[in-house]
Amino acid sequence: MRALVSGGSSGIGASVCLRIAEAALARGSQPKIAVCGQAPNSTQDEIVRKIIAMGGVAISLSGDLGDPAVPDQLVAAAVAEFGGLDTLVANAGVASPGAICNLSIEDWDDMFAVNLRGAWLLAKASYPHLRESRGSACFTSSMSGQLPHAGSGAYSPTKAALTMLAQTLALEWAPEGIRVNIVSPGMTHTPMSEKMYADPQIKKAREAIIPLARIGEPLDIANVIEFLISPLAGYVTGQDICVDGGFSKSILSHIPGRPSSK
C-alpha cells in the first residue's frame, strides 16, 4: 500500500497514517506512506517513526497546499520514493470562522486555495499513478459541507464544493478502475478543536445532542477512511459517509413536542 496523506502530521490525518499502516501489515502488505504537513514538525516526525517501527516505510513531506506548485511536488516526491501510488488521502484543510459578508476577498480565496484547489491539484497530480495501480482516493470533507453552518465563513462552501469535486472524479475515474469516496466528520476531538472541548460545559452540551452521546475521535474517522481505500470497499465509489455519531440525522428529534422513543 503506497499512500500519500495530506494533513498527516496531526489529528485525523495522523490517525489515518497509522491506521493505513496497521491495516496493510495485517493484510501482509508493507505500507509505504508519505506523511504530509504544512511545515516540518516533531509530531509529523513521530508519526513517521511509528510507521517505521511497525515495519513500514514512511517519509515526511511538507508544503503549503495554498501554493499551487506544492501538490505536484508532494506527489512527485512520494512517487519517486515508492515507485508509484496506490491511494491518495486528501485530508488537509483550514478553517476560519466569520460571517460570509465580513470576509475579505483574500480570506475567501485563501480558504478555497487550500480546501478545494489544493485537493484538486493533489488529485490531478496523483491521477496517472492511480490509473496505473487502479488505486483509490478519499477526500476529507465535513458535516458542514452537507449542512449550512452559519458563522463558518467560507468553510462550509469549500467543503460542499470538495464533496462535489470528489464525486465528479469518482465518475470520471471509474472506467479506469479508480475509486473515489468522501468522509465527512462531525464533531471530532482534534488539535484544532482542543481549546473548545477543554471547556467541560461545551463538551457536555454537545454530547447531549449526539445520539451516540460522545464526541468523535480521530480514530473514528480514520477507520472509515481506511475501509474506503481498502480492498474491502472494492465496489464502493462516489459515496459521502458522514461520521458524526448520528447527529446530522437527528434534527427532527429536536423539535419540541414530537414523539420520542424514550
Helices and strands as residue ranges (DSSP letters): E 2-6, H 11-26, E 32-37, H 42-54, E 57-62, H 70-82, E 87-90, G 100-102, H 105-112, I 113-117, H 118-133, E 136-140, G 143-145, H 155-173, G 174-176, E 179-185, H 194-197, H 200-208, H 218-229, G 231-233, E 240-243, G 247-249, G 251-254
